[in-house]
């Protein structure tokens, strides 16, 4: 059985993180550019984004756990920070929709 190179795994994780950040920044830029035109759809777009990100993140984490893959220390930290951030966004938008903010 051949062990995977941990530097490869770390580099792969960094590439995935960089790609995700790039997609997020692109989304932010598009949102700023088309903000006035898409404002009425913002809650639906955000809900779809949170849902799809959560499903993909959960599935990826589950697959890596079952594969016993080696993960850099910072991936678990970012995984839980991301869940906390999404929960915070959900709470924020609930309060915003109710008019409490």
Secondary structure, DSSP 8 states (H G I E B T S, - for coil): -----HHHHHHHHHHHHHHHHHHHHHHHHHHHHSHHHHGGGHHHHHHHHHHHHHHHHHHHHHHHHHTT----HHHHHHHHHHHHHHHHHHHHHHHHHHT--
